[in-house]
């Protein structure tokens, strides 16, 4: 009788194990299919050929045109960058090497023309942004970040950078709380972070350092970076991590 009971227990355990393995296998298969589907949803195959014509007028809608005022104090030439905010427009003039600030209707307010080697001046304008709190204009030059008040362009601060790496920085983003990201043309790393004065790389270079607009915030205000030539993707920056948001396959035209 005891042997029969033991046999029944063994059969019961075996039956439970078989059911468990079947359920686990099914879950793994579903998870695998789901993961594969999610990856595929983020990959865009660009069917490009020699005869492809992109009709941008069918893709882009112009929502607003803002004529910018010009006068003797504001003679605009080539726009290296133009930032449109809630109540300010910041126009970075490449030829003049100066910044011109307008209200949202295009009326000229002031210019920042501080090219020089003094403590309140910049040696060049590599990039310009509005701070995350929207209170300041930030200029990246060859050795530092200069901070000016957006309301009246008074000098606020200078954030010095490590000269060994600063010369390779060409664009940057303000993440708030004394944290900045820098896109670099350096041969080993393409993305650096400055966190409370501590500078270090967080992304190895995996493509040709093509200089275009690198950073942007999406509709959820998350910071994203666009890849260099070679491996085409858009990645979301979260702390020191990069999560691929979109990948683009250009086939033989990559």
N, C-alpha and C positions, 0 to 999 in steps of 0.2 A: 504493500500500500504506500509505503514511504517513497519507494522508487518511482511509483506512478505519479505521486505528487511532485517530486523533483522534476520529472519529465515534463509535467504540465507547466511548471514554473519556467523551465528552460524554453519551452515553446512560446510562452507568453512574452518573455524577455526578448526572444528572437523576433517575434512579431512586432513588438514595440520598436526595436532597433531598425527593422526594415521600413516601418512607417516613417520613422524619424529621418532616415536617410533619404527616402523618397521626397518628403516635404522639404528637406534641406536642399536637395538637388533642384527641385522645382523653383525654390526661392533664388538659388544661384543663377539659374537659367533666366528667370525674369529680371533679376538685377543686371545680368550681363546684357540682355536685350535692351533694357531701359538705358543703361550707361552708353551703349553703342548708339542708341537713338539720340541721346543728348549730345554726344560728340558730333554726330552727323548734322544736327540742327545748327551747330555753330560753324560749320565749314561751308564756305561759299565758293563754288567753282565758277570762275570767270571764263566764259566761252569767247575768247578773244581771237581775232584773226586779222590779217593784213587789211582787209576791206571793212573792218568794223568802224562804224560812225556813231559816236555818242551824241545824241541830240539833247543837250543839256536843257534847252528851253522846255522840253517835255518832262523834265525831272525836277527842276528848281523853280519854286515860286518866289517872286520878290514881294515881300510883305510890306516893306517901307523903304523910302528913299529919303535920306537926310542930307541936304546940301550943307557943306561946311563953310563957314564964313572965312573969307580971306581979306587981309588988310596989310598995311605996312609992317605990322608986327607979326603977321602970320601969312607967310608966303609958302604954301605947301608944294612939295615936289613929289618924291617917290615914297609911298607908304610901305615901310618894312613890316609894320603891324598896326592893326587898328582894333582897339578893345571897346566894345559897346556895353556900357553898364546901365544900371537903373536910372541914374541921373547925370552920368558923365560919359564922354567919349574921349578916349586917349589915343592920339595919333602919333605913331613913332615915325619920324621922317628920316629916312636913311641918308639922303644927301646933306640935309642940314645938320644931322647928328643931334637932333633936339626932339623934345616932346611938345605936342600942342594939345591942349585940353579944351573941350567944348562941352556945353550942356547938351541935353538930349534933343534939342531943337537945332543944334549945329552952331549956336552962337559961341564965338571964341571967348574963352575966359582968361587963360594965361598960358605961358610957355615955360618949359624947363630947358634952359640952354646953359648947361654947366660943364661944358667940355674943358678938361684941364687936369692938373695933378694935385690940386688942393684937397683938403680933407672933406670939403663939401661938394667936390666935383667928381665926375666920372671920366675915366680914360677913354671909354668907348661905350656904345650901347649894343650889347650882344642880344639882350632880350629885355622886355618890359612886361610886367604883369600888375594887376591890381591885387592887393593882399586878400586873403580869404575873408577877413572881416570887412572888406570893402572900404577901409579907412585910409589906406596908403597906396601910393605908387611905388613899385619896387623896380630898380634897374640893376641888371647884371652887367658888370664890366669885367675887365680881365683879372681882377684880384678880389672883388668883393660884391656885396649887394648893398646898394644905396637905397635908403627909405625916405620918401618925401610924403608930406601930408596931402591927400587927394583934394581936400577942400581949398587949400590956399598955397600949396607947393612948398611950404616951409620944410627945411631939413629936419629929419627926425633921428636917423641913425645910420651907421655903416656897419655891416656884418662882414668881417674879414674872412677870406677863404684860404685854404692851403694852396700856396702858389704852385706847388708841384702838380696839382690837378686842375686848378682854376682856369688855366689857359686853355684847357680842352673842353670846358663847359660852354655850351652855346644856348641852351634854353633851360628854364627852371619853372618849378611850380611850388606854391605855398600851401602846405598842408595844415597850417596852424600850429600853435603850441611850440614855436621855435623849431619846426621841422620843415625841411625843404628837400625837393627832389631835383636832380640835375641830369639832363641828357648830355652825354659826353662823346667826343670823337676819339677818345683814348682807345688804343688798340686792344686792350684786354677787357675793359668793362664799358658798357654803354649807359648804365644808370647808376647814379650815386645818391646817397641820402645824407643830409646834414641834420643830425638830431641833437639839439642843445649843444652845438659846438663840436660834436663827434662826427667826423666824415668817414664814410666807408662805402664800398661798392655793393650792389645787390643784384646786378644782372651782368652776366658775361656777354661780350660782344659775339653775335652770331650772324652778322651781315655787314654789308658796306654802310658806313655812317653817312647816310643821305640826309642833308639838312633840309627839313621841312617842318611844318608845325607838329610837334611831338605830343604835347599834353593837351587834354581837354576833359571837361567834366560832363558827364551824361545827365539825363533828365532826373536822375536820383542823386545828383551832386557827387557821385563817385568819381575819383580821379582815374583817368585812363592814359595809357601811353601807346603810341603807334610805333610799330617795329621799323627797323632799318631794312634796306634792300637785302634780299636773299630769303628770308623767312618772314612771310607777310602775315601779321596778326595784329589784333588790338587786345591789350592786356589791362586788366583792372589792378591798380596798385592798392594793396591792403597791408599797411605796415611795411614790413620788409619782404612781403610776398607778392608775387605776380600771378594772377589767375587769368588764363586765356579766355577772352570773351568771344572773339571772332577769329577765324582763320580764313585765309583767302588762297585759293589754288588757281594760279594763272597758267598752269600747264607749261608748255614749251616756251611761252612768252614771259616767264617769270624773270 
